[in-house]
Amino acid sequence: MAQIILDFKSPIANKFEKYIELFGSQELMFDKFIDYHINRLKREIARMQDALNKYEAQYNMKSKEFYQQFDNGELGDKKDYMLWAGIYELQMDSKQKLSKLK
């Protein structure tokens, strides 16, 4: 078993001690922390997918295909395209973070 020692200043250390006491163990606190962030990322990804679905329906194109064309400069800089690309990039980032937490 690996052991990690964290050196926190007093206010943060006190919070950690309270959380560990609340959850009953360091392991359970850590597991709950990771579960919370996994669920938060899943909700964010789902909300972003709803937005992407609207653009896909409006422009009759999948987001992946759109983004490749947009990134290659083939589509221009229309406001909708900028927003669509931004949402797609955020979703890809969230999916990458989620895969690292699983």
Secondary structure, DSSP 4 states (H G I P E B T S, - for coil): ---------HHHHHHHHHHHHHHSSHHHHHHHHHHHHHHHHHHHHHHHHHHHHHHHHHHTS-HHHHHHHHHTT-S---HHHHHHHHHHHHHHHHHHHHHHH-
